[in-house]
Amino acid sequence: MKTRITELFGIEHPILQGGMHHVGLAELASAVSNAGGLGIITGLTQRTPELLAREIARCRAMTDKPFGVNLTFLPSVNPPDYPGYVKAIIEGGVKVVETAGNNPQKWLPALKDAGIKVIHKCTSVRHALKAESIGCDAISVDGFECGGHPGEDDIPNFILLPRAAEELTIPFVASGGMADGRSLVAALALGAEGMNMGTRFIATQEAPVHENVKRAIVAASELDTRLVMRPLRNTERVLTNAAVERLLQKERALGASITFEDILPEVAGVYPRIMQQGDMEAGAWSCGMVAGLIQDVPTVQQLIDRIMGEAHALITERLAGLAGQRSATLQNQERAFS
Ligand SMILES: Cc1cc2nc3c(=O)[nH]c(=O)nc-3n(C[C@H](O)[C@H](O)[C@H](O)COP(=O)(O)O)c2cc1C
């Protein structure tokens, strides 16, 4: 399938794997790229630029297809070594960067000079327009359904995607709640040029996380995510567990006076314990409502092939059939009035 996104990134299928902390390692990114999508290594999961350079080299050894790196710009007192990470990306010959969080403007000249395409992840049309105006090549439009940080506007993709289509000139992918061929066809119908998936890719054979994480996603329903850190205006959609319910209890008890320090035990440094050790009660971890649509743990190749097969069948059989029915109705009407 050719879209503006497949053309922009030089990939076969319009399917991206979003950056995911302690999940987006070379194993998953290369598997997605080898299956014809765009795999993405999560920059900040590598504690130093040197480690990121090593991860990029590892990924390159596992695929000769294009892959990207996610750079998440977080508000922070002690910011990570962003110049070092950008240098590692450029020197590693990476051709796509997924930016997220704060405005990436400061880093664009260096990235663009190196011929890197930048896709910025946004949860609102106004931020998407800003990203377009500063020179980003594409947008990943992250609806309220998404795992991770959905922003504070709470606009689901059935509204956000057509709104983005009305306003944007550059191509965009639909992100949040995407799982299968139905998601892809719906995303295309709403104006996107492809889709980005997070949670769905965790429940695959190649995702380098503990089996307990995959099992938790398969077991979860669409009712099992919660929004945490809303009082801190840093809302995150996570899978519920004892730590999350404790965190929410603190939010209710402390109200507007809550600070980040109050919830440190539930959020700080918990990802390695969850993703690598499989300690599912260790703290809050991002997960999308789409968990309700995930019932298996296929290989990435099986998943992407299945999505493309379903999308093709939907377009050429069900939707084409509906269009055929309509024209038959019109023909009957024309006959009746002639
Ligand atoms: C476990 C997990 C960790 C994530 N970590 C990051 C991250 O570090 N940076 C980022 O930009 N997005 C992150 N995301 C968001 C994903 O890239 C993607 O936008 C999101 O998962 C899409 O929604 P979905 O889960 O419904 O597919 C994370 C998502 C999950 C599920």
The ligand as a Gaussian input file, in Angstrom:
#p B3LYP/6-31G(d) Opt

LIG

0 1
 C        4.744000       1.179000      27.579000
 C        4.704000       2.431000      26.737000
 C        5.759000       3.319000      26.814000
 C        5.747000       4.485000      26.026000
 N        6.842000       5.326000      26.072000
 C        6.881000       6.402000      25.240000
 C        8.040000       7.235000      25.203000
 O        9.021000       7.015000      25.910000
 N        8.031000       8.305000      24.348000
 C        6.957000       8.554000      23.540000
 O        7.012000       9.514000      22.763000
 N        5.847000       7.789000      23.567000
 C        5.780000       6.720000      24.387000
 N        4.663000       5.915000      24.372000
 C        3.546000       6.208000      23.464000
 C        3.625000       5.380000      22.164000
 O        4.747000       5.759000      21.382000
 C        2.369000       5.593000      21.284000
 O        2.217000       6.961000      20.943000
 C        1.109000       5.109000      21.988000
 O        1.342000       3.896000      22.635000
 C       -0.039000       4.966000      20.992000
 O       -1.181000       4.498000      21.619000
 P       -1.597000       2.925000      21.679000
 O       -0.851000       2.386000      22.842000
 O       -3.068000       2.968000      21.881000
 O       -1.176000       2.292000      20.388000
 C        4.641000       4.769000      25.180000
 C        3.564000       3.871000      25.139000
 C        3.579000       2.714000      25.892000
 C        2.406000       1.774000      25.800000

